[in-house]
Amino acid sequence: MAILTFKADDVLRVVEHSLKNKQAAIADWSTANEKNGWTPKTSVPTEKHVVLVHDQGVYLMSNGTPRDTVKRRSQNGKHMLDSSFCAYADGCDPNVGTFDDWWETSRSIVGGDDFAEYLPWAARMLLMIRKGAKTIRIQLTSTKLELMV
């Protein structure tokens, strides 16, 4: 069991964006196969979602469209890019510390594979923050993700 902890102020921006915008379609990659040209079935969720992502760190982002973009510098520092706003889990932000720090912390909490999990918790998270939560925590086990109250 592991716990991801996020700053409520960052999560607030994510959930407010998700709640006020149309939801982006979610691809079900388990439906993609050679016969259908490796095209997944997609659906637009009826509940407002946040997306838990592991790639360059571990973070929450809005599933709202259009994206909530911020400017950031490219890895080589030469270009400014539009990037989705992310609420990083404690210790898992690639913009803080060294590569070894955030990479190892992320890997120890969620494993080595990249993923995106769509979580229908935007409204619940907003309510928690409005009731005074300073952090938002997600518990991970080998079989489930759970929003901790």
MARVEX-53867 format. One record per residue: residue number from 1; residue in three letters; x, y, z of N, C-alpha, C in turn. Coordinates in Angstrom, 2 decimals. Atoms other than C-alpha are relative to their C-alpha. Layout:
BEGIN
<NUM, "ALA", <X, Y, Z>, <X, Y, Z>, <X, Y, Z>>,
...
END
This chain:
BEGIN
<1, "MET", <0.84, -1.18, 0.00>, <0.00, 0.00, 0.00>, <0.88, 1.24, 0.00>>,
<2, "ALA", <-0.71, -1.26, 0.06>, <1.20, 3.50, -0.85>, <-1.01, 1.14, -0.02>>,
<3, "ILE", <0.88, -1.16, -0.02>, <-0.23, 6.99, -0.49>, <0.67, 1.13, -0.77>>,
<4, "LEU", <-0.43, -1.20, 0.73>, <0.12, 9.89, -2.93>, <-0.64, 1.20, 0.69>>,
<5, "THR", <0.51, -1.20, -0.64>, <-0.24, 13.33, -1.35>, <0.21, 1.19, -0.93>>,
<6, "PHE", <0.00, -1.15, 0.89>, <-1.09, 16.45, -3.36>, <-0.38, 1.26, 0.78>>,
<7, "LYS", <0.37, -1.27, -0.62>, <-1.26, 20.13, -2.32>, <-1.40, 0.38, -0.47>>,
<8, "ALA", <1.39, -0.33, 0.32>, <-4.91, 21.18, -2.15>, <-0.10, 1.19, -0.95>>,
<9, "ASP", <0.05, -1.17, 0.89>, <-4.18, 24.54, -3.84>, <0.21, -0.39, -1.46>>,
<10, "ASP", <-0.23, 0.46, 1.37>, <-2.83, 22.76, -6.93>, <-1.17, -0.84, -0.50>>,
<11, "VAL", <1.14, 0.84, 0.38>, <-5.65, 20.21, -6.96>, <-1.23, 0.85, -0.27>>,
<12, "LEU", <1.13, -0.89, 0.21>, <-8.17, 23.04, -6.70>, <-0.06, 0.49, -1.45>>,
<13, "ARG", <-0.02, -0.46, 1.40>, <-7.07, 24.40, -10.08>, <-0.41, -1.14, -0.94>>,
<14, "VAL", <0.32, 1.15, 0.84>, <-7.31, 20.90, -11.60>, <-1.50, -0.29, 0.04>>,
<15, "VAL", <1.41, 0.38, -0.09>, <-10.81, 20.16, -10.28>, <-0.92, 1.12, -0.50>>,
<16, "GLU", <0.83, -1.09, 0.51>, <-12.21, 23.62, -11.04>, <-0.03, -0.01, -1.53>>,
<17, "HIS", <-0.03, 0.07, 1.45>, <-11.06, 23.29, -14.64>, <-0.83, -1.18, -0.50>>,
<18, "SER", <0.75, 1.19, 0.41>, <-12.49, 19.78, -14.93>, <-1.51, 0.22, 0.14>>,
<19, "LEU", <1.42, -0.19, -0.26>, <-15.83, 20.82, -13.43>, <-0.65, 1.02, -0.92>>,
<20, "LYS", <0.63, -1.04, 0.82>, <-16.37, 23.87, -15.62>, <0.09, -0.26, -1.50>>,
<21, "ASN", <-0.18, 0.27, 1.42>, <-15.39, 22.31, -18.96>, <-0.56, -1.35, -0.40>>,
<22, "LYS", <0.43, 1.27, 0.58>, <-16.65, 19.57, -21.24>, <1.10, -1.04, 0.23>>,
<23, "GLN", <-0.97, 1.06, -0.23>, <-14.96, 16.23, -20.54>, <0.54, -0.53, -1.33>>,
<24, "ALA", <-0.64, 0.60, 1.18>, <-12.49, 14.86, -23.07>, <-0.37, -1.48, -0.06>>,
<25, "ALA", <0.31, 1.41, 0.19>, <-13.18, 11.42, -24.51>, <1.09, -0.86, 0.61>>,
<26, "ILE", <-0.92, 0.97, -0.58>, <-11.55, 8.44, -22.81>, <0.08, -1.19, -0.95>>,
<27, "ALA", <-0.21, 1.14, 0.90>, <-10.04, 5.75, -25.03>, <0.11, -1.29, 0.82>>,
<28, "ASP", <-0.11, 1.32, -0.63>, <-10.53, 2.11, -24.01>, <0.91, -0.85, -0.88>>,
<29, "TRP", <-1.00, 0.68, 0.83>, <-7.34, 0.57, -25.38>, <-0.15, -1.51, 0.02>>,
<30, "SER", <0.20, 1.46, -0.01>, <-8.43, -2.93, -24.39>, <-0.86, -0.44, -1.19>>,
<31, "THR", <0.84, 0.34, 1.15>, <-10.82, -2.77, -27.38>, <0.75, 0.09, -1.32>>,
<32, "ALA", <-0.78, -0.14, 1.23>, <-8.07, -2.02, -29.92>, <0.60, -1.34, -0.40>>,
<33, "ASN", <-0.59, 1.24, 0.49>, <-6.99, -4.92, -32.10>, <0.36, 0.17, -1.47>>,
<34, "GLU", <-0.45, -0.08, 1.39>, <-5.53, -5.65, -35.50>, <-1.20, 0.12, -0.95>>,
<35, "LYS", <1.19, 0.00, 0.86>, <-9.00, -6.23, -37.00>, <-0.60, 1.40, -0.15>>,
<36, "ASN", <0.57, -1.35, 0.09>, <-10.16, -2.68, -36.16>, <1.08, 1.07, -0.20>>,
<37, "GLY", <-1.08, -0.95, 0.29>, <-6.83, -1.09, -37.10>, <0.62, 0.62, 1.23>>,
<38, "TRP", <-0.55, -0.45, -1.28>, <-5.75, -0.74, -33.46>, <-0.63, 1.31, 0.46>>,
<39, "THR", <0.75, -1.19, -0.39>, <-8.42, 1.89, -32.93>, <-0.85, -0.33, 1.22>>,
<40, "PRO", <0.80, 0.29, -1.20>, <-9.85, 1.94, -29.40>, <-1.39, 0.62, -0.10>>,
<41, "LYS", <1.30, -0.64, -0.16>, <-13.48, 2.62, -28.60>, <0.19, 1.16, 0.97>>,
<42, "THR", <-0.09, -1.16, -0.90>, <-13.95, 6.00, -26.95>, <-1.38, 0.33, 0.55>>,
<43, "SER", <1.24, -0.48, -0.59>, <-16.57, 7.45, -24.66>, <0.30, 1.27, 0.77>>,
<44, "VAL", <-0.14, -1.23, -0.78>, <-17.14, 10.80, -23.01>, <-0.68, -0.26, 1.34>>,
<45, "PRO", <0.59, 0.29, -1.31>, <-17.67, 10.41, -19.26>, <-1.11, 0.99, 0.37>>,
<46, "THR", <1.08, -0.87, -0.46>, <-20.86, 11.77, -17.71>, <0.40, 0.68, 1.30>>,
<47, "GLU", <-0.50, -0.61, -1.23>, <-19.13, 12.41, -14.36>, <1.29, 0.76, -0.32>>,
<48, "LYS", <-1.22, -0.78, 0.20>, <-16.35, 14.99, -14.10>, <1.18, -0.75, 0.59>>,
<49, "HIS", <-1.17, 0.79, -0.36>, <-12.97, 13.28, -13.96>, <1.25, 0.85, 0.19>>,
<50, "VAL", <-1.39, -0.43, -0.01>, <-9.42, 14.03, -12.97>, <0.80, -1.20, -0.50>>,
<51, "VAL", <-0.82, 1.07, 0.54>, <-6.61, 12.02, -14.50>, <1.25, -0.12, 0.86>>,
<52, "LEU", <-1.23, 0.29, -0.73>, <-3.88, 10.42, -12.39>, <0.97, -0.57, -1.02>>,
<53, "VAL", <-0.96, 0.36, 1.04>, <-0.79, 10.14, -14.58>, <1.36, -0.30, 0.61>>,
<54, "HIS", <-1.40, 0.25, -0.30>, <2.66, 8.59, -14.25>, <0.74, -0.02, -1.33>>,
<55, "ASP", <-0.97, 0.00, 1.10>, <5.20, 9.57, -16.88>, <1.19, 0.81, 0.49>>,
<56, "GLN", <-1.05, -0.85, -0.58>, <7.49, 12.51, -16.07>, <-0.49, 0.44, 1.37>>,
<57, "GLY", <0.52, -0.23, -1.34>, <6.57, 12.30, -12.39>, <-1.36, -0.66, 0.16>>,
<58, "VAL", <1.35, 0.49, -0.27>, <3.19, 11.49, -10.85>, <-0.84, 1.23, 0.30>>,
<59, "TYR", <0.77, -1.23, -0.15>, <0.45, 14.07, -11.09>, <-1.47, -0.23, -0.34>>,
<60, "LEU", <1.40, -0.08, 0.38>, <-3.23, 14.90, -11.38>, <-0.15, 1.12, -1.02>>,
<61, "MET", <0.32, -1.06, 0.95>, <-4.56, 16.84, -14.34>, <-1.49, -0.08, -0.31>>,
<62, "SER", <1.41, -0.07, 0.36>, <-7.98, 17.92, -15.55>, <-0.28, -0.86, -1.23>>,
<63, "ASN", <0.46, 0.65, 1.22>, <-9.94, 15.86, -18.06>, <-0.87, 0.96, -0.82>>,
<64, "GLY", <0.79, -0.99, 0.72>, <-11.62, 19.08, -19.21>, <0.65, 0.38, -1.32>>,
<65, "THR", <-0.49, -0.47, 1.29>, <-11.34, 20.32, -22.76>, <-0.70, 1.31, -0.33>>,
<66, "PRO", <-1.41, 0.05, 0.37>, <-9.88, 22.59, -23.94>, <0.89, -0.13, 1.22>>,
<67, "ARG", <-0.95, 0.22, -1.10>, <-6.78, 21.82, -21.86>, <0.26, 1.29, 0.78>>,
<68, "ASP", <-0.45, -1.09, -0.86>, <-5.69, 24.04, -18.96>, <1.51, 0.10, -0.20>>,
<69, "THR", <-1.41, -0.04, 0.36>, <-2.33, 25.08, -20.38>, <0.77, 1.06, 0.77>>,
<70, "VAL", <-0.97, -0.93, -0.58>, <0.67, 26.77, -18.83>, <1.25, -0.06, -0.89>>,
<71, "LYS", <-1.26, -0.02, 0.74>, <3.97, 27.79, -20.41>, <1.07, -0.65, 0.85>>,
<72, "ARG", <-1.15, 0.57, -0.69>, <7.03, 25.76, -19.50>, <1.15, -0.10, -0.98>>,
<73, "ARG", <-1.20, 0.10, 0.83>, <10.57, 25.51, -20.77>, <0.24, -1.45, -0.39>>,
<74, "SER", <-0.32, 1.35, 0.46>, <11.59, 22.49, -22.84>, <1.14, -0.58, 0.83>>,
<75, "GLN", <-1.05, 0.64, -0.81>, <13.98, 19.96, -21.29>, <1.38, 0.56, -0.31>>,
<76, "ASN", <-1.32, -0.56, 0.31>, <16.92, 21.46, -23.16>, <0.07, 1.49, 0.31>>,
<77, "GLY", <0.02, -1.39, -0.41>, <15.83, 24.92, -22.02>, <-0.07, 1.00, -1.14>>,
<78, "LYS", <-0.06, -0.91, 1.15>, <15.71, 26.38, -25.54>, <-1.36, 0.50, -0.47>>,
<79, "HIS", <1.31, -0.34, 0.54>, <11.97, 26.56, -26.16>, <-1.04, 0.11, 1.11>>,
<80, "MET", <1.15, -0.07, -0.88>, <8.77, 27.59, -24.40>, <-1.11, -0.84, -0.62>>,
<81, "LEU", <1.03, 0.93, 0.46>, <6.02, 24.97, -24.68>, <-1.30, 0.21, 0.75>>,
<82, "ASP", <1.28, 0.06, -0.70>, <2.33, 24.79, -23.87>, <-0.10, -1.39, 0.61>>,
<83, "SER", <0.09, 1.25, -0.72>, <1.85, 22.10, -21.25>, <-1.26, 0.03, 0.86>>,
<84, "SER", <1.15, 0.04, -0.89>, <-1.17, 20.95, -19.26>, <0.43, 0.30, 1.43>>,
<85, "PHE", <-0.28, -0.25, -1.41>, <-1.28, 22.25, -15.69>, <-0.09, -1.32, 0.75>>,
<86, "CYS", <-0.05, 1.24, -0.77>, <-0.36, 19.44, -13.30>, <0.13, 0.30, 1.49>>,
<87, "ALA", <-0.16, -0.01, -1.45>, <-0.77, 18.99, -9.55>, <0.85, -1.22, 0.34>>,
<88, "TYR", <-0.93, 1.12, -0.23>, <2.28, 16.87, -8.68>, <-0.14, -0.56, 1.41>>,
<89, "ALA", <-0.05, 0.66, -1.30>, <2.35, 14.35, -5.86>, <1.30, 0.39, 0.70>>,
<90, "ASP", <-1.20, -0.33, -0.77>, <4.81, 15.14, -3.07>, <1.15, -0.93, -0.38>>,
<91, "GLY", <-1.19, 0.76, 0.33>, <8.30, 14.05, -4.11>, <0.07, -0.50, -1.42>>,
<92, "CYS", <0.09, 0.56, 1.36>, <7.23, 13.27, -7.70>, <-0.02, 1.06, -1.09>>,
<93, "ASP", <0.01, -1.11, 0.95>, <7.70, 16.64, -9.43>, <1.36, 0.11, -0.68>>,
<94, "PRO", <-1.28, -0.06, 0.69>, <10.41, 16.63, -12.12>, <0.62, 1.40, -0.03>>,
<95, "ASN", <-0.52, -1.36, -0.04>, <10.77, 20.40, -11.70>, <0.67, 0.33, 1.34>>,
<96, "VAL", <-0.56, -0.21, -1.34>, <11.98, 19.97, -8.11>, <0.99, -1.13, 0.29>>,
<97, "GLY", <-1.00, 1.02, -0.34>, <15.14, 18.17, -7.04>, <0.68, -0.55, -1.24>>,
<98, "THR", <-0.74, 0.62, 1.09>, <17.26, 15.92, -9.17>, <-0.84, -1.09, -0.66>>,
<99, "PHE", <0.67, 1.09, 0.71>, <16.17, 13.30, -11.71>, <-0.10, -1.21, 0.91>>,
<100, "ASP", <0.01, 1.18, -0.87>, <17.15, 10.55, -9.28>, <-1.02, 0.12, 1.12>>,
<101, "ASP", <0.95, -0.21, -1.09>, <15.01, 12.10, -6.54>, <-1.43, -0.31, -0.44>>,
<102, "TRP", <1.40, 0.16, 0.38>, <11.66, 12.37, -8.34>, <-0.24, -1.32, -0.73>>,
<103, "TRP", <0.15, 1.26, 0.74>, <12.24, 9.33, -10.59>, <-0.13, -1.17, 0.97>>,
<104, "GLU", <0.03, 1.11, -0.96>, <12.98, 6.97, -7.70>, <-1.22, 0.06, 0.90>>,
<105, "THR", <1.19, -0.13, -0.84>, <10.19, 8.37, -5.53>, <-1.24, -0.45, -0.77>>,
<106, "SER", <1.15, 0.40, 0.84>, <7.66, 8.02, -8.36>, <-0.04, -1.50, -0.20>>,
<107, "ARG", <-0.09, 1.44, 0.27>, <8.85, 4.52, -9.18>, <-0.31, -0.83, 1.25>>,
<108, "SER", <0.24, 0.77, -1.23>, <8.77, 3.38, -5.55>, <-1.47, 0.03, 0.41>>,
<109, "ILE", <1.41, -0.11, -0.39>, <5.17, 4.57, -5.12>, <-0.92, -0.71, -0.99>>,
<110, "VAL", <0.96, 0.50, 0.99>, <3.50, 3.59, -8.41>, <0.58, -1.02, -0.97>>,
<111, "GLY", <-0.61, 0.96, 0.91>, <5.96, 1.28, -10.17>, <0.65, 0.69, -1.18>>,
<112, "GLY", <-0.79, -0.54, 1.09>, <7.93, 1.70, -13.35>, <-0.75, 0.33, -1.28>>,
<113, "ASP", <0.73, -0.22, 1.25>, <5.25, 1.70, -16.07>, <-0.76, 1.31, 0.01>>,
<114, "ASP", <0.82, -1.19, 0.16>, <3.63, 4.87, -17.39>, <-1.47, -0.42, -0.05>>,
<115, "PHE", <1.44, 0.28, 0.06>, <-0.16, 5.06, -17.03>, <-0.79, 1.28, 0.13>>,
<116, "ALA", <0.99, -1.05, -0.27>, <-3.22, 7.30, -16.95>, <-1.25, -0.69, 0.51>>,
<117, "GLU", <1.22, 0.54, -0.59>, <-6.14, 6.45, -14.67>, <-1.01, 1.13, 0.12>>,
<118, "TYR", <1.06, -1.00, -0.02>, <-9.40, 8.37, -15.06>, <-0.86, -0.22, 1.24>>,
<119, "LEU", <0.65, 0.12, -1.30>, <-10.95, 9.06, -11.67>, <-1.17, 0.97, 0.09>>,
<120, "PRO", <1.19, -0.86, -0.02>, <-14.53, 10.42, -11.32>, <-0.16, 0.73, 1.33>>,
<121, "TRP", <-0.02, -0.58, -1.35>, <-13.62, 12.40, -8.21>, <0.09, 1.51, 0.03>>,
<122, "ALA", <-0.19, -1.46, 0.01>, <-13.50, 16.06, -9.30>, <-0.91, 0.69, 1.02>>,
<123, "ALA", <0.93, -0.65, -0.93>, <-16.62, 17.07, -7.35>, <0.33, -0.34, 1.45>>,
<124, "ARG", <-0.36, 0.40, -1.38>, <-15.59, 15.08, -4.24>, <1.24, 0.74, 0.48>>,
<125, "MET", <-1.22, -0.71, -0.37>, <-12.13, 16.66, -4.26>, <-0.28, 1.47, 0.29>>,
<126, "LEU", <0.35, -1.40, -0.22>, <-13.60, 20.15, -4.58>, <-0.68, 0.17, 1.35>>,
<127, "LEU", <0.68, -0.06, -1.29>, <-15.89, 19.50, -1.61>, <0.98, -0.15, 1.15>>,
<128, "MET", <-1.01, 0.19, -1.05>, <-12.95, 18.25, 0.48>, <0.82, 1.28, 0.21>>,
<129, "ILE", <-0.80, -1.22, -0.09>, <-10.95, 21.39, -0.33>, <-0.83, 1.13, 0.61>>,
<130, "ARG", <0.88, -1.06, -0.55>, <-13.91, 23.69, 0.42>, <-0.26, -0.21, 1.49>>,
<131, "LYS", <0.18, 0.29, -1.43>, <-14.27, 21.94, 3.79>, <1.29, 0.19, 0.78>>,
<132, "GLY", <-1.23, -0.33, -0.72>, <-10.67, 22.89, 4.61>, <1.18, -0.93, -0.19>>,
<133, "ALA", <-1.13, 0.92, 0.21>, <-8.47, 20.04, 3.35>, <1.20, 0.78, -0.54>>,
<134, "LYS", <-1.24, -0.62, 0.47>, <-4.87, 21.22, 2.90>, <0.74, -0.90, -0.98>>,
<135, "THR", <-0.57, 0.97, 0.93>, <-3.89, 18.05, 1.05>, <-1.10, -0.92, -0.48>>,
<136, "ILE", <0.87, 1.04, 0.53>, <-5.61, 15.49, -1.12>, <0.87, -1.25, -0.09>>,
<137, "ARG", <-0.79, 1.23, -0.03>, <-4.46, 11.91, -0.63>, <-0.73, -1.12, -0.72>>,
<138, "ILE", <0.52, 1.16, 0.71>, <-4.93, 8.87, -2.83>, <0.78, -1.21, 0.45>>,
<139, "GLN", <-0.63, 1.25, -0.44>, <-4.24, 5.41, -1.46>, <0.02, -0.97, -1.18>>,
<140, "LEU", <-0.16, 0.98, 1.07>, <-2.92, 2.81, -3.90>, <0.28, -1.36, 0.61>>,
<141, "THR", <-0.33, 1.38, -0.33>, <-3.03, -0.93, -3.44>, <0.22, -0.73, -1.31>>,
<142, "SER", <-0.23, 0.76, 1.23>, <-2.31, -3.68, -5.92>, <-1.28, -0.16, -0.82>>,
<143, "THR", <1.26, 0.22, 0.72>, <-6.01, -3.78, -6.86>, <-0.88, 1.24, -0.13>>,
<144, "LYS", <0.92, -1.14, 0.09>, <-7.50, -0.30, -6.37>, <0.68, 1.32, 0.39>>,
<145, "LEU", <-0.35, -1.35, -0.40>, <-7.14, 3.44, -5.98>, <-1.16, 0.53, 0.83>>,
<146, "GLU", <1.07, -0.49, -0.86>, <-9.06, 5.16, -3.20>, <0.32, 1.41, 0.46>>,
<147, "LEU", <-0.14, -1.36, -0.49>, <-9.58, 8.82, -2.36>, <-0.17, -0.05, 1.51>>,
<148, "MET", <0.05, 0.07, -1.46>, <-8.80, 9.19, 1.33>, <-0.71, 1.25, 0.54>>,
<149, "VAL", <0.75, -1.11, -0.56>, <-11.15, 11.36, 3.37>, <0.58, 0.41, 1.33>>,
END
